[in-house]
Amino acid sequence: MATKGKGKEKDDGRKLVAQHKKARHDYHILDTYECGLVLSGTEVKSLRQGRASLVDGFVQIDGGEAWLHNVHIPEYAQGTWTNHSARRKRKLLLHRVEIDKLEVKSEETGHTIVPLALYFKGGRAKVEIALAKGKKEYDKRQTLREKQDRRETERAISAVRRRQRA
C-alpha cells in the first residue's frame, strides 16, 4: 500500500523528504526534470532525518552549470566542525542537453525554474525541478475554483453510490 506522507515509501521507490506544494498553485508547470544533488555528508544525514524546506528555492544556470539556491537543509545535530551552512547553493547534476534547454527557456520572460520535491531514490538524493511560468491572480482563483468543483462532484457521486448500496 502506497502512502504519500512525509518520509514514506512510494510505489516508484522514492522516499520523500520535502515537497513544495505551493509551487503548483503559484506557477504553471511546463516541464519537469529529475536531477541529482552534490551534497556533503552532514547534508545527507540531515536529509535522512526528513528535514528540509524548498519554499524559497530556485534554480539558476551559471557558467553552464545548474545551481540550487535558497533550499534550507538544517545543520546536522551531531555534526562537528564539518557541518554545512543551511542555505548554501548546491550543484545540480543534469545532462548538458537538459541544462542548455533549461537555460534557453528560463531566459524567456516570466519563466523560472523551481524545485518541486526532494527525495531519495535508490539511496541517492534527488530533486525534481520544474520549468514554470508564474500565474496571475485570476489564474490562481480559477485553479482553486476548478479544484473545489472537482471535490464537490466526487462527493456527490460517492453519496449517490452509498445510497444505492443501502
KOLSENU-76241 format. One record per residue (C-alpha): y, z, x; residue number from 1. Coordinates in steps of 0.001 Angstrom, whole numbers, plus 500000, padded with zeros to 6 digits. Example, Ala and Ser with C-alpha at 12.3 -4.5 7.8 and 13.67 -1.06 7.14 Angstrom:
2
   north      up    east  num
  495500  507800  512300    1
  498940  507140  513670    2
REM end
This chain:
166
   north      up    east  num
  500000  500000  500000    1
  503325  498913  501485    2
  506421  501064  501176    3
  509973  500317  502157    4
  511070  503816  503128    5
  512666  504720  506433    6
  510120  504731  509254    7
  507278  503390  507087    8
  504890  500563  507951    9
  505410  497276  506120   10
  502852  494532  505466   11
  504026  492479  508456   12
  503593  495364  510939   13
  507273  496306  511025   14
  508276  499940  511372   15
  511814  500034  510004   16
  514274  502215  511916   17
  517638  501277  510369   18
  518953  498847  507790   19
  522451  497622  506965   20
  522183  497439  503180   21
  525865  496820  502573   22
  525798  493615  504655   23
  524100  491705  501834   24
  526810  492979  499480   25
  529738  492098  501761   26
  528501  488745  503116   27
  526802  485529  502047   28
  523765  485385  504358   29
  523425  481814  505632   30
  520663  482123  508248   31
  518622  484962  509789   32
  517137  485381  513261   33
  514748  487906  514778   34
  515588  488835  518340   35
  514614  491365  520944   36
  516877  494011  522473   37
  517384  495081  526069   38
  517229  498884  525847   39
  516988  501819  528228   40
  514147  504352  527964   41
  516134  507031  526168   42
  517354  504485  523604   43
  513773  503553  522747   44
  512801  507228  522408   45
  515773  507861  520137   46
  514842  504828  518004   47
  511238  506001  517722   48
  512620  509192  516153   49
  514142  506928  513485   50
  517770  507426  514439   51
  520251  504543  514431   52
  523161  503132  512438   53
  524046  499455  512027   54
  527101  499979  509806   55
  529851  498837  512204   56
  527644  496485  514220   57
  528360  492861  515016   58
  527118  490215  517455   59
  529320  488370  519910   60
  528375  485368  522038   61
  529870  485785  525518   62
  529107  483610  528535   63
  526044  482032  526928   64
  524535  485437  526076   65
  524364  487279  522758   66
  525606  490893  522746   67
  525197  493504  520018   68
  528322  495692  519696   69
  529049  498993  517866   70
  525467  499822  516902   71
  525101  503593  517092   72
  521895  504841  518728   73
  522430  508592  519271   74
  521624  510189  522614   75
  518049  511360  523053   76
  517920  515145  522630   77
  515518  515726  525541   78
  517322  513225  527780   79
  518946  514356  531012   80
  521482  512596  533196   81
  519616  509340  532399   82
  520854  509401  528794   83
  522668  506352  527405   84
  526059  506123  525729   85
  525678  505918  521948   86
  527773  502806  521236   87
  527314  500665  524344   88
  526917  496907  523985   89
  523320  495726  524146   90
  521994  492332  525167   91
  520020  490355  522597   92
  517055  488204  523586   93
  517249  484798  521924   94
  516270  481259  522865   95
  519038  479118  524385   96
  518977  476732  521387   97
  519470  479623  518962   98
  522353  481062  520999   99
  524079  477669  521133  100
  523624  477158  517396  101
  524984  480643  516620  102
  527953  480134  518940  103
  528989  476880  517239  104
  528556  478304  513731  105
  530302  481619  514458  106
  533413  479827  515706  107
  533899  478329  512239  108
  536476  480137  510110  109
  535113  483051  508132  110
  531705  483154  509826  111
  530354  486180  511665  112
  527033  487436  512986  113
  525905  490811  511646  114
  522769  492920  512214  115
  520660  493435  509083  116
  517759  495576  510295  117
  516483  497362  513388  118
  512728  497845  513616  119
  509660  497991  515834  120
  507216  495096  515714  121
  504146  495204  517901  122
  505606  498131  519843  123
  508790  496250  520721  124
  512266  496942  519350  125
  513609  494009  517345  126
  516803  493403  515451  127
  517248  490987  512559  128
  520645  489328  512757  129
  522259  487010  510253  130
  524864  484304  510374  131
  527088  485331  507481  132
  530268  484371  505682  133
  532466  487076  504169  134
  532537  487362  500386  135
  535696  487540  498367  136
  536205  490473  495987  137
  535332  488398  492902  138
  532090  487239  494600  139
  531086  490880  495125  140
  531758  491671  491468  141
  529743  488607  490386  142
  526795  489685  492563  143
  526851  493193  491076  144
  527028  491754  487554  145
  524009  489489  488198  146
  522048  492400  489654  147
  522848  494568  486642  148
  521856  491774  484226  149
  518529  491329  486048  150
  517813  495061  485760  151
  518619  495083  482026  152
  516320  492133  481307  153
  513487  493739  483308  154
  513940  496986  481357  155
  513905  495126  478047  156
  510751  493194  478978  157
  508943  496340  480109  158
  509972  498162  476891  159
  508542  495320  474785  160
  505285  495358  476780  161
  504990  499144  476335  162
  505429  498771  472558  163
  502790  496035  472448  164
  500233  498228  474253  165
  500792  501185  471951  166
REM end
